[in-house]
Amino acid sequence: MKTRETKVKALAWLALALFAAAGTVAAIPRPGTCTAANQGQQITETASNGSSRIYLCDDGFWQLYAICDNRGRCTIVI
């Protein structure tokens, strides 16, 4: 039981850290800029602390593709 509680707490702290890092990054690319002409295009938006988010143009909408830390390690979220 304690092992499970410890794992849950560890996951909660990890999620909190990811949200904190993600909150410092610029907003999603402007609406209307994802069209059939640039389908599959990726845009990287970098924060002042070096972390970044990569967005993918898919079916007329920008989707968050990956969250990267300031060392270049990225986590794919799609």
Secondary structure by P-SEA (a helix, b strand, c coil): caaaaaaaaaaaaaaaaaaaaaaaccccccccccccccccbbbbbbcccccbbbbbbcccccccccccccccbbbbcc
